[in-house]
């Protein structure tokens, strides 16, 4: 089923605005930079949690020990494969739009929300482009320990991350369009 992104974003436009560009992030399960650390960590966490729970279930352990491991197994399952499903579902429900005045980011797995960024007030715009022309445009400080924002995206919590147009096609063209709108 093909999405009509313009229809999704139209209710959030002012009367004088028109959509100059619309897009969506890359769809499906993808690997990101932080997965180089998250995958081994999640396998160790999940492996130990599964080992613990299996050990206590197969022995005559106290009930508390049997119950104690369940939350750790659930977290391990989420870290090993659930976070990829959550991220994919979140991107499936994300749409982007650029008007003469604003950048709109509509997203949300369980509850939809719209972030509105005024183009004239944006600073620190970062372009990250891959060889195939896809990439990400980040607005604000770069994420990570030295960038000011915090990210627990491996756990599905990314409320403090800088807003971005993530994994879009023709990223350089979109970046140039935003910088041109800032100058006018």
C-alpha positions as CSV (number, residue, x, y, z in Angstrom):
1,X,0.0,0.0,0.0
2,X,1.4,3.4,-1.0
3,X,1.3,6.2,1.5
4,X,0.1,9.7,0.7
5,X,2.6,11.7,2.7
6,X,1.1,15.0,1.6
7,X,-2.3,14.0,3.1
8,X,-0.6,12.9,6.3
9,X,1.1,16.2,6.8
10,X,-1.5,18.6,5.4
11,X,-3.5,18.9,8.6
12,X,-0.4,20.4,10.3
13,X,0.2,23.2,7.7
14,X,-0.7,26.8,8.2
15,X,-3.1,28.3,5.7
16,X,-0.3,30.0,3.8
17,X,2.1,27.1,3.7
18,X,2.6,24.5,0.9
19,X,4.7,21.4,1.0
20,X,7.9,21.8,-1.1
21,X,9.3,18.4,-0.3
22,X,8.0,15.2,1.4
23,X,9.8,12.0,2.2
24,X,10.1,9.0,4.4
25,X,13.1,7.2,6.0
26,X,14.5,4.0,4.6
27,X,12.1,1.1,5.4
28,X,12.8,-2.3,7.0
29,X,15.3,-3.5,9.5
30,X,18.6,-1.7,9.3
31,X,21.9,-1.6,11.2
32,X,23.2,1.6,12.7
33,X,26.6,2.7,14.0
34,X,25.7,2.0,17.6
35,X,24.9,-1.6,16.7
36,X,28.7,-2.4,16.6
37,X,28.5,-2.2,20.5
38,X,24.9,-3.0,21.1
39,X,24.8,-6.4,19.3
40,X,27.7,-8.0,21.4
41,X,26.3,-6.4,24.6
42,X,22.8,-7.6,23.9
43,X,24.0,-11.1,23.1
44,X,26.0,-11.2,26.4
45,X,23.1,-9.8,28.4
46,X,20.5,-12.1,26.8
47,X,22.8,-15.1,26.9
48,X,23.4,-14.7,30.6
49,X,19.7,-14.1,31.3
50,X,18.7,-17.2,29.3
51,X,21.4,-19.2,31.1
52,X,20.2,-18.0,34.5
53,X,16.5,-18.6,33.9
54,X,17.1,-22.1,32.3
55,X,19.4,-23.1,35.2
56,X,16.9,-22.1,37.9
57,X,13.9,-23.6,36.1
58,X,15.7,-27.0,35.7
59,X,16.8,-27.2,39.3
60,X,15.0,-27.1,42.6
61,X,15.6,-23.4,43.1
62,X,13.4,-21.1,45.2
63,X,10.4,-19.4,43.5
64,X,12.1,-16.0,43.9
65,X,15.1,-17.1,41.8
66,X,12.7,-18.4,39.1
67,X,10.8,-15.1,39.0
68,X,13.9,-12.9,39.3
69,X,15.3,-13.8,35.9
70,X,12.1,-13.2,33.9
71,X,12.5,-9.4,33.5
72,X,16.1,-9.9,32.5
73,X,15.1,-12.4,29.8
74,X,12.4,-10.0,28.5
75,X,14.9,-7.1,28.3
76,X,17.4,-9.5,26.6
77,X,14.8,-10.4,24.0
78,X,14.1,-6.8,23.3
79,X,17.8,-5.9,23.1
80,X,18.6,-8.9,20.8
81,X,15.7,-8.5,18.3
82,X,12.9,-6.4,19.6
83,X,14.7,-3.1,19.2
84,X,15.1,-3.8,15.5
85,X,11.4,-4.4,15.1
86,X,10.6,-1.3,17.1
87,X,12.9,0.9,15.0
88,X,11.6,-0.5,11.8
89,X,8.0,0.1,12.9
90,X,8.8,3.6,14.0
91,X,10.4,4.5,10.6
92,X,7.4,2.9,8.9
93,X,5.1,5.4,10.7
94,X,7.5,8.4,10.1
95,X,7.0,11.1,7.5
96,X,8.9,14.3,6.7
97,X,7.9,17.5,5.1
98,X,9.5,20.9,4.2
99,X,7.5,24.1,3.7
100,X,8.6,27.6,3.0
101,X,8.9,28.2,6.8
102,X,9.1,24.9,8.6
103,X,10.3,21.3,8.7
104,X,7.7,18.8,9.9
105,X,8.6,15.4,11.4
106,X,5.6,13.2,12.1
107,X,6.4,9.9,13.9
108,X,5.3,7.6,16.7
109,X,4.8,3.9,17.1
110,X,2.0,3.9,19.7
111,X,1.0,7.6,19.6
112,X,1.6,9.9,16.7
113,X,3.4,13.3,17.3
114,X,4.5,16.1,15.1
115,X,7.7,18.1,15.6
116,X,7.8,21.5,13.9
117,X,11.2,23.2,13.3
118,X,11.2,26.8,12.0
119,X,13.8,26.9,9.2
120,X,15.0,30.5,9.9
121,X,16.0,29.6,13.5
122,X,17.8,26.4,12.8
123,X,21.5,26.2,13.6
124,X,24.0,23.5,13.5
125,X,22.6,21.5,10.6
126,X,24.7,18.4,9.9
127,X,24.6,16.4,6.7
128,X,25.7,12.8,6.7
129,X,25.7,11.3,3.3
130,X,26.4,7.7,2.0
131,X,27.8,6.8,-1.4
132,X,24.3,5.9,-2.7
133,X,23.0,9.4,-2.0
134,X,21.0,8.4,1.1
135,X,21.7,9.9,4.5
136,X,20.6,11.9,7.4
137,X,20.2,15.6,8.1
138,X,20.5,16.4,11.9
139,X,19.3,19.7,13.4
140,X,21.0,20.8,16.6
141,X,23.9,19.2,18.5
142,X,25.2,15.9,17.3
143,X,24.2,13.0,19.5
144,X,26.6,11.2,21.7
145,X,28.8,11.8,24.7
146,X,30.5,14.9,23.3
147,X,27.6,16.3,21.3
148,X,25.3,17.3,24.2
149,X,22.3,15.2,23.5
150,X,21.8,11.7,24.9
151,X,20.6,8.7,23.1
152,X,19.4,5.3,24.2
153,X,18.1,4.4,20.7
154,X,19.3,0.9,21.2
155,X,16.6,0.6,23.8
156,X,14.0,2.5,21.8
157,X,14.2,5.6,23.9
158,X,15.3,8.6,21.9
159,X,13.4,11.5,23.2
160,X,16.5,13.6,23.8
161,X,18.1,13.1,20.4
162,X,18.3,16.0,18.1
163,X,15.6,16.0,15.5
164,X,16.6,14.7,12.1
165,X,15.5,13.6,8.6
166,X,16.8,10.1,9.0
167,X,17.9,7.8,6.2
168,X,16.3,9.8,3.3
169,X,16.9,9.6,-0.4
170,X,18.7,12.4,-2.2
171,X,19.9,13.8,1.1
172,X,22.2,16.4,-0.4
173,X,19.4,17.9,-2.6
174,X,17.2,18.2,0.5
175,X,20.0,19.7,2.5
176,X,20.6,22.3,-0.2
177,X,16.9,23.1,-0.3
178,X,16.9,23.7,3.5
179,X,20.0,26.0,3.4
180,X,18.5,27.9,0.4
181,X,15.2,28.5,2.4
182,X,17.3,29.7,5.3
183,X,19.0,32.3,3.1
184,X,15.7,33.7,1.6
